[in-house]
């Protein structure tokens, strides 16, 4: 299947939306309800991405080490720890659990 035409169409569409967005921003008003729904939807998509990449490897369950590591990262982020500390703590937690056989 030739993907050149759909790829070009997506590129042109994305570029057009980026050009039109600032021009329409002053002309179109979004209700506060829609603005809240859009902000919430971003969080929902982000959580879904984290959940699927943490819990699944292919079509199989990834084990308990990765979700526990992500939970540690989430708690540290909630407590406003520095990013480097969050990454190192999550990686160390996951590695330690895998080392002790909790995959």
N, C-alpha and C positions, 0 to 999 in steps of 0.2 A: 504494500500500500504506500502510495506516495504521500508524504506528510508535508511537502513543501507548501502547498496552497493553504492548508489549515494553519500552518506555522506563520506564514505571511499575514493571513487574516487576523490571527491573534495579536501579532506585533503591531499591525496598523490600528486595530481596535484599542489596544492598550495605549498606544501613543495618542490616539484621538481623545480617549478619556482623560489622559493627563493634560492635554491642551485645553479641553472644554471645561474641566473641573474648576479651575480658578476663575474663568469667565462667568460661569453660572453661579458661583458662590454668593455673589452680591444680589443676584436676581431671584434665587430660590431660597425660601425659608423652610427649615425643617422643624416640625413640632418637637417640643421637649420629650414627648413620649417616644417618638421615633428615634430621637437621639439617644435616649436611654436604652431602647431595644437594640440599637446598633452597637452601643458600647458593651452591652451584655453579651451580644452574639459574638463579639471578638473574644471575650473571655471564654465563652463556651467552646468555640472552635479551638482555642489554645489548649484548654483542658482536655478536649477530645484527642488532640494531637499528642499531648503528653501521655495520656492513658494508653493509646494504641501503640505508641513506640516503646512504652515501658513494659506493658503487659504481654505483648505478643512478639514472637520471633517467627516470621512467616505466618503460619496458621496455628502455631502451637503456643502454649503458655510459656512465658519466658522464665518462670521460676520466681522465687520470693526475694532474691537478692536485689534485683533491679528496682522493684517497687519500694522496697525498704530504703534503698539509697535515694530514690526520688523523694520519698517522704522526709528523710533527713534534710535534703536540700530545700524542700518546701518549708519545713519548720525553721531552718536557718534564714531563709529569705523572709519569712514572716517576721522573724526577730531582727531583721535588717542587718544581717551579717555582711561583711564584704564579699564580693562576688568570688574572689579567689578562694576564700575560706569555704564558701558554699560548694564550689566545684571539687575542691580537695576532699572535703568531708564526705560528700556523696560518693566520690570515687573510692575513697578509703573504706567506707562502710560496705559498699558493694563488693570490693575486692576481698575484704576480711570475711564477709559472709560466704563468698564463693570458696575461699581458702579452707574454711571450716566445713565445707560440704553442703551448705545451704544454697542450692543453685537457684 
